[in-house]
């Protein structure tokens, strides 16, 4: 029996879904990964890169690279944290503004996907993904 590889199917769906969000966020110059990181930084700020990586389920070096991109874009800034040995960040004023503008764009993309799938399928998808 030739069975579909579930991993490939999920990755393909993820790329399609990411494109919907990336297209929606393009007017503010960020992508979905950056949006997610900005939201998490705002929620946890000031936050160490180690804690941010843990919260996002990403390793410290990946978080460091991604935050450097946001920093170069002027969306984050380094701040002094509890542990002076640890890099700590928060959103800059520009980052706060970009995020405020991006939230309704993200909500619109979320609404498009919810409409396309319907409430029952969205709930089912959330449940299935949570079980992984």
C-alpha positions as CSV (number, residue, x, y, z in Angstrom):
1,X,0.0,0.0,0.0
2,X,1.4,3.4,-1.0
3,X,0.7,5.7,1.9
4,X,1.1,9.5,1.8
5,X,4.0,10.7,3.9
6,X,2.3,12.7,6.7
7,X,5.3,14.8,7.3
8,X,5.5,15.9,3.7
9,X,1.8,16.6,3.6
10,X,2.0,18.8,6.8
11,X,5.0,20.6,5.4
12,X,3.3,21.3,2.1
13,X,0.2,22.6,4.0
14,X,2.4,24.7,6.2
15,X,4.1,26.4,3.3
16,X,0.7,27.2,1.7
17,X,-0.6,28.6,5.0
18,X,2.6,30.5,5.7
19,X,2.2,32.1,2.2
20,X,-1.2,33.4,3.2
21,X,0.2,35.1,6.3
22,X,3.4,36.3,4.6
23,X,1.3,37.9,1.8
24,X,-0.9,39.6,4.4
25,X,2.0,40.9,6.4
26,X,4.0,42.1,3.4
27,X,2.7,45.7,3.5
28,X,4.5,46.2,6.9
29,X,7.7,44.5,5.7
30,X,7.7,41.5,7.9
31,X,7.0,37.8,7.5
32,X,5.0,35.4,9.7
33,X,8.1,34.2,11.6
34,X,9.1,37.8,12.4
35,X,5.5,38.6,13.4
36,X,5.5,35.6,15.8
37,X,8.8,36.6,17.3
38,X,7.7,40.2,17.7
39,X,4.5,39.1,19.5
40,X,6.4,36.8,21.8
41,X,9.0,39.5,22.6
42,X,6.3,42.0,23.4
43,X,4.5,39.5,25.6
44,X,7.6,38.5,27.6
45,X,9.7,41.7,27.5
46,X,12.2,42.3,28.6
47,X,13.2,38.8,27.7
48,X,16.6,37.0,27.5
49,X,17.4,35.2,24.2
50,X,17.6,31.9,26.1
51,X,14.1,32.3,27.6
52,X,12.8,33.5,24.2
53,X,14.2,30.4,22.5
54,X,12.7,28.2,25.1
55,X,9.3,29.8,24.7
56,X,9.4,29.5,20.9
57,X,10.9,26.0,21.0
58,X,14.0,27.2,19.0
59,X,17.6,26.8,19.9
60,X,19.5,29.8,21.3
61,X,21.6,30.3,18.1
62,X,18.6,30.4,15.9
63,X,16.8,32.9,18.1
64,X,20.0,35.0,18.2
65,X,20.2,35.2,14.4
66,X,16.5,36.0,14.1
67,X,16.6,38.7,16.7
68,X,19.7,40.2,14.9
69,X,17.6,40.6,11.8
70,X,14.8,42.3,13.8
71,X,17.4,44.5,15.4
72,X,18.9,45.5,12.0
73,X,15.3,46.4,10.9
74,X,15.1,48.6,14.0
75,X,12.3,46.6,15.5
76,X,14.0,45.4,18.7
77,X,16.6,46.8,21.0
78,X,19.0,45.3,23.5
79,X,18.2,46.1,27.2
80,X,19.8,45.3,30.5
81,X,18.3,42.3,32.0
82,X,18.4,40.7,35.4
83,X,21.5,38.7,34.4
84,X,24.0,41.1,32.8
85,X,25.7,38.1,31.2
86,X,22.6,37.3,29.1
87,X,21.5,39.2,26.0
88,X,18.0,40.6,26.7
89,X,15.7,42.3,24.2
90,X,12.4,44.2,23.9
91,X,10.6,45.9,21.1
92,X,11.7,49.3,20.0
93,X,9.2,52.1,19.4
94,X,9.3,51.2,15.7
95,X,8.8,47.6,16.5
96,X,5.7,48.4,18.6
97,X,4.3,50.5,15.7
98,X,5.0,47.8,13.1
99,X,3.4,45.1,15.4
100,X,0.3,47.3,16.0
101,X,-0.1,47.7,12.3
102,X,0.5,44.0,11.6
103,X,-2.0,42.6,14.1
104,X,-5.1,43.4,12.0
105,X,-3.4,42.1,8.9
106,X,-2.6,38.8,10.7
107,X,-6.2,38.7,11.9
108,X,-7.5,39.1,8.4
109,X,-5.3,36.3,7.2
110,X,-6.5,34.1,10.1
111,X,-10.1,34.9,9.2
112,X,-9.5,33.9,5.5
113,X,-8.2,30.5,6.6
114,X,-11.0,30.1,9.2
115,X,-13.5,30.9,6.5
116,X,-12.0,28.5,4.0
117,X,-11.8,25.6,6.4
118,X,-14.9,26.3,8.5
119,X,-15.1,26.3,12.3
120,X,-15.4,22.5,12.7
121,X,-12.3,21.8,10.6
122,X,-10.3,24.5,12.3
123,X,-11.1,23.0,15.7
124,X,-10.3,19.5,14.4
125,X,-7.0,20.7,12.9
126,X,-6.0,22.5,16.2
127,X,-6.8,19.3,18.1
128,X,-4.8,17.1,15.7
129,X,-1.8,19.4,15.8
130,X,-1.9,19.6,19.6
131,X,-1.6,15.9,19.7
132,X,1.7,15.8,17.8
